[in-house]
Amino acid sequence: MKFSEFMAYFLVAFGVTFAANSIVVFAYNIVAHGQGAFDLRMTLIFAFTLGLFFPIMDILLTGRRDMR
C-alpha cells in the first residue's frame, strides 16, 4: 500500500467515523440529557483512532507493506 493510498483510506475512515459518531453523540445527549450537546474532543479521538486502525488492519491482513 502506497502512502497516498494509506492517507486516502485514513481520511475516508476518519470522515465516516467522525460523521457517524457526531450524530450518535448528539442524539444520545438529546435523549439522555434533554439538550443537544456535542463532545468534539471524544469524537475526534474516536475518529482518529479508527482512522488509523482500519488502514493498518488492511495492511496486516492483505500483506501489502510497500509504503513507497
Phi and psi in degrees as a GROMACS rama.xvg file:
@    title "Ramachandran Plot"
@    xaxis  label "Phi"
@    yaxis  label "Psi"
@TYPE xy
-76.3972  160.968  LYS-2
-62.4601  -37.9434  PHE-3
-65.2374  -37.6091  SER-4
-65.6579  -41.1409  GLU-5
-60.0483  -46.1524  PHE-6
-66.2948  -37.932  MET-7
-64.4779  -44.4342  ALA-8
-62.9586  -41.612  TYR-9
-61.4445  -46.6308  PHE-10
-65.608  -38.1294  LEU-11
-66.291  -47.6848  VAL-12
-63.1984  -40.763  ALA-13
-62.4344  -47.3485  PHE-14
-63.8663  -45.0234  GLY-15
-65.976  -44.0572  VAL-16
-64.648  -41.5877  THR-17
-62.1415  -46.1756  PHE-18
-64.651  -46.9247  ALA-19
-65.1067  -43.3593  ALA-20
-67.2664  -35.3593  ASN-21
-61.7682  -44.9179  SER-22
-65.5077  -43.8956  ILE-23
-64.952  -45.1366  VAL-24
-65.165  -41.7088  VAL-25
-64.1212  -45.5395  PHE-26
-64.5706  -40.7051  ALA-27
-61.6435  -43.8607  TYR-28
-66.6933  -33.0761  ASN-29
-67.0551  -45.1577  ILE-30
-71.4435  -47.8566  VAL-31
-79.7215  -37.8761  ALA-32
-114.521  -9.36857  HIS-33
78.0447  10.9131  GLY-34
-140.199  147.792  GLN-35
-85.8318  80.1146  GLY-36
-97.1813  153.764  ALA-37
-133.496  124.375  PHE-38
-98.5034  93.0597  ASP-39
-67.0516  -39.0658  LEU-40
-61.4029  -48.9399  ARG-41
-66.9808  -37.1053  MET-42
-65.1938  -42.2488  THR-43
-66.5729  -40.7082  LEU-44
-62.9148  -45.2559  ILE-45
-64.6203  -43.7606  PHE-46
-66.8114  -40.9963  ALA-47
-65.223  -42.0267  PHE-48
-62.9554  -48.9751  THR-49
-72.2035  -28.6835  LEU-50
-63.0772  -32.467  GLY-51
-84.1643  -35.7435  LEU-52
-63.8375  -48.2052  PHE-53
-64.7572  -46.5008  PHE-54
-65.3473  -37.2932  PRO-55
-66.3259  -41.0532  ILE-56
-66.001  -35.1871  MET-57
-63.5988  -41.4257  ASP-58
-64.1129  -44.1545  ILE-59
-68.7655  -37.6275  LEU-60
-80.1546  -32.3596  LEU-61
-93.6369  -15.7911  THR-62
80.0535  12.4786  GLY-63
-88.3508  97.8915  ARG-64
-108.906  5.8867  ARG-65
-76.9371  107.304  ASP-66
-106.169  44.1937  MET-67
